[in-house]
């Protein structure tokens, strides 16, 4: 798993957020965990953290994914299905 795309949508609070995690190789043999977040439709913000190997980056990715899902974020495909069933 190298790409995780989560969304948090709550129309009552006018909340439409995304959170994306991606693992990418860096130029020095390590692995960068790139985190991007913001309001859906905007460029958002991006931050990158470098890890010495893919295993360490994967652990960090999974930990951050669990944190965001505890805060109400859902995988992108879940939100898409939810909106289509409501319409």
VENURHU-V480512 format. One record per backbone hydrogen bond with DSSP energy under -1.0 kcal/mol. CO is the residue of the C=O (numbers start at 0). NH is the residue of the N-H. E is the energy in kcal/mol with one decimal. If there is no record, write none. Layout:
co | nh | e
CO | NH | E
CO | NH | E
//
This chain:
co | nh | e
1 | 22 | -2.3
3 | 20 | -2.7
4 | 75 | -2.4
5 | 18 | -2.4
6 | 73 | -3.0
7 | 16 | -2.6
9 | 12 | -1.2
9 | 14 | -2.3
10 | 13 | -1.1
14 | 9 | -2.8
15 | 39 | -2.9
16 | 7 | -2.2
17 | 37 | -1.7
18 | 5 | -3.2
19 | 35 | -2.6
20 | 3 | -2.9
21 | 33 | -3.5
23 | 31 | -3.8
25 | 28 | -1.0
29 | 25 | -2.0
30 | 50 | -3.2
31 | 23 | -2.7
32 | 48 | -2.2
33 | 21 | -2.0
34 | 46 | -2.8
35 | 19 | -3.4
36 | 44 | -3.1
37 | 17 | -2.8
38 | 41 | -2.4
44 | 36 | -2.1
46 | 34 | -3.4
48 | 32 | -3.5
50 | 30 | -2.8
52 | 56 | -1.7
53 | 57 | -2.5
54 | 58 | -2.0
55 | 59 | -2.0
56 | 60 | -2.5
57 | 61 | -2.6
58 | 62 | -2.2
59 | 63 | -2.4
60 | 64 | -2.3
61 | 65 | -2.2
62 | 66 | -2.1
63 | 67 | -2.2
64 | 68 | -2.3
65 | 69 | -2.0
67 | 72 | -2.2
68 | 71 | -1.2
73 | 6 | -3.0
74 | 78 | -1.5
75 | 79 | -1.9
76 | 80 | -2.1
77 | 81 | -2.4
78 | 82 | -2.3
79 | 83 | -2.0
80 | 84 | -1.9
81 | 85 | -1.3
82 | 86 | -1.3
//
